[in-house]
């Protein structure tokens, strides 16, 4: 059974009686395609189950897109 706790931008996930953490760094690594397949799958599964995590993931994606557009306009 999983349980989600939100503390700032750290999500503590209880899975098989072990506490694991997903942070903004993990979400950003996912967005930047820097994670191994299993880690990507794990985080994406939790994003789909947790509306707050999904919202933060979408915010970070939008931030990256805005920065890319800004940078492209400067070149």
WOSULQUI-V180676 format. One record per backbone hydrogen bond with DSSP energy under -0.5 kcal/mol. CO is the residue of the C=O (numbers start at 0). NH is the residue of the N-H. E is the energy in kcal/mol with one decimal. If there is no record, write none. Layout:
BEGIN
co = <CO | CO>
nh = <NH | NH>
e = <E | E>
END
This chain:
BEGIN
co = <2 | 4 | 4 | 6 | 8 | 9 | 9 | 10 | 10 | 11 | 11 | 12 | 12 | 13 | 14 | 17 | 17 | 19 | 21 | 22 | 23 | 24 | 25 | 26 | 27 | 28 | 29 | 35 | 36 | 37 | 38 | 39 | 40 | 41 | 42 | 43 | 44 | 45 | 48 | 49 | 50 | 51 | 52 | 53 | 54 | 55 | 56 | 57 | 58 | 59 | 60 | 61 | 62 | 63 | 64 | 65 | 66 | 67 | 68 | 69 | 70 | 70 | 71>
nh = <13 | 6 | 11 | 9 | 23 | 6 | 11 | 12 | 21 | 4 | 13 | 14 | 19 | 2 | 17 | 14 | 19 | 12 | 10 | 26 | 27 | 28 | 29 | 30 | 31 | 33 | 32 | 39 | 40 | 41 | 42 | 43 | 44 | 45 | 46 | 47 | 48 | 49 | 50 | 53 | 54 | 55 | 56 | 57 | 58 | 59 | 60 | 61 | 62 | 63 | 64 | 65 | 66 | 67 | 68 | 69 | 70 | 71 | 72 | 73 | 73 | 74 | 74>
e = <-1.8 | -0.6 | -2.3 | -1.8 | -0.6 | -2.5 | -0.6 | -0.6 | -2.5 | -1.4 | -0.5 | -0.6 | -2.7 | -0.7 | -1.3 | -2.5 | -0.5 | -3.4 | -3.2 | -2.1 | -3.0 | -2.4 | -2.0 | -2.3 | -2.4 | -3.0 | -1.4 | -2.6 | -2.7 | -2.4 | -2.5 | -2.9 | -2.4 | -1.6 | -2.4 | -2.0 | -0.9 | -1.3 | -0.5 | -2.5 | -2.3 | -2.1 | -2.6 | -2.4 | -2.2 | -2.5 | -2.2 | -2.4 | -2.3 | -2.3 | -2.4 | -2.5 | -2.3 | -2.4 | -2.4 | -2.4 | -2.7 | -2.5 | -1.9 | -0.9 | -0.8 | -0.6 | -0.8>
END
